Amino acid sequence: MSEQRHASLQIHGLHAHEAPTALKRGQILRRARLTALVAVLLLAAGAGWTLIDRHHQGQALAAVTERLAQVHVNVTQAQVNRQAMALILPGTLQGIVESPIYARATGYVVRWYKDIGASVAKGEVLAELDTPEIDQQLSQAIAARDQTAASVTLARSSKERWEALRRKDAVSQQELDERNSAFVQAQANLEAAQANVRRLQQQQAFKRITAPYAGTITRRNIDVGDLVDAGNAGSARALFMLAQTDTLKTNLYVPQANAQSVSVGQPVVIRQTELPGQTFEGKIARTAGAIDTATRTMQAVVHLPNADRRLMPGAYVEVELQASRSERLVVPANTLLFRAEGARVAIVDDNGKVRLQPVSIGRNFGRSFEIISGITRQDRIVVNPPDSLADGDVVTVATPPDKEGA
């Protein structure tokens, strides 16, 4: 269209110098629209990617949460205890015979002949006492006996004379009976006096303290000049302690759970800490055959030969007994749960469901426990069960059942 035509239409035409500027503005607008479109597309793509990524992260988080929510446990199975378990009990060695030697007469120690560690024979003198009171009593008793003997002689003569007179009918029978009775009484008094003399003579013989059997003096409690009392009551004390140490004994107190497995003649092994690496063999000599209601134990006596005197009376020892086989099930100690209701074990069934099973515990072997009742050999038992484990929980078994011995 010509400029005139534009002019007639009152349309101002573009000047030559304005045409390039208008062209540039159009390009800028097109580029801006294109940039805006690209930006919108990028934002939309970013938003879509974010949504997709969040979806995948949510699924992964759900999977991890589900995996972490599962409880993985190791399980084991109870084993039959076919080995005889050793029972170790404390004991104190004693001589096969141990006797405190008391005085049978009251007096003062004149001298003693045997000290601790001395070997003595039966009847050998250990000490001598001075007993002035008994000596005086014996003298008095002898005098009384002699006096009574004189009375018997007189009564006999009188009886014989009255018997002769009775034969002549010079006296009555009543008078003769009275003389016979006096003679019998005098004889009885003489026997009593003689018995009293013998008693005091025996007491006087106790001035010499002798050994009742052959053994070793393990204690001496007297010295010259000591006043000792007769008997073993009150303030009386033992003068000597005598023991036979060629054979020793020790008393054991076997718990009730093991009492049935202890029998007479059963061998035992004895150890003393001060003699490392050395063992001594003994035997059960006798048992009480009953349970003490106060301690729930049974007393047993062990005899131990000691001809070489390596072991000493009074020493603390450990006595090992081989208990009989119980054939009961044994589980590791780390499978037990101790709840307020009592001891429990966690058993896992084939579906992974947990059941807390009550059990009765027997002997404690340290790393394992004997189970009296509550489980079978086929049960899968959780090892180290968490305290939060409850009935009905579902767990995942991490390893197959342990086939090794418990």
Secondary structure as UniProt FT lines:
FT   HELIX           3..8
FT   TURN            9..10
FT   TURN            16..18
FT   HELIX           19..69
FT   STRAND          71..76
FT   STRAND          79..80
FT   STRAND          86..92
FT   STRAND          94..101
FT   STRAND          107..112
FT   TURN            116..117
FT   STRAND          119..120
FT   TURN            122..123
FT   STRAND          125..130
FT   HELIX           132..167
FT   TURN            168..169
FT   HELIX           173..205
FT   TURN            206..207
FT   STRAND          208..210
FT   STRAND          215..220
FT   TURN            224..225
FT   STRAND          227..228
FT   TURN            234..235
FT   STRAND          240..255
FT   HELIX           256..259
FT   TURN            260..261
FT   TURN            264..265
FT   STRAND          267..271
FT   TURN            273..274
FT   TURN            276..277
FT   STRAND          280..287
FT   TURN            293..296
FT   STRAND          297..305
FT   TURN            307..308
FT   TURN            313..314
FT   STRAND          316..322
FT   STRAND          329..332
FT   HELIX           333..335
FT   STRAND          336..339
FT   TURN            340..341
FT   STRAND          342..348
FT   TURN            350..351
FT   STRAND          353..358
FT   STRAND          360..364
FT   STRAND          368..373
FT   TURN            377..378
FT   STRAND          380..383
FT   TURN            387..388
FT   TURN            391..392
FT   STRAND          394..397
//
